[in-house]
Amino acid sequence: MLTKKELAEELKISIPTIDRQLKLGMPHVKIGKAIRFELEEVIKWLKGRDNE
């Protein structure tokens, strides 16, 4: 499980871009107030959006 910062580094995108993608439905898990991401799920989701 990755933090927003770790996900941004992995995908080479900014945190504001992640925030925009979250509003569009990017898969994530809330643990209390923290948000975590599964890299494989996010990549699958992003690839699916490219096909639209």
Residue, then its C-alpha position, 0 to 999 in steps of 0.5 A: m500500500l502506497t501513500k499519495k507521495e509514494l504513488a506520485e513518485e512511482l507514476k512520476i506525476s504530481i500530488p494535485t494530479i492524484d487528487r484530480q484522479l481521485k475525484l474521477g474514481m481512482p481506486h484507493v483504500k481509506i484507513g482512518k483519515a489516511i488514503r492508501f493505494e495499490l499500485e497494480e490497481v491504480i495502473k489497471w484503472l489508468k490503462g482502462r481510462d486510456n481506452e475510453 
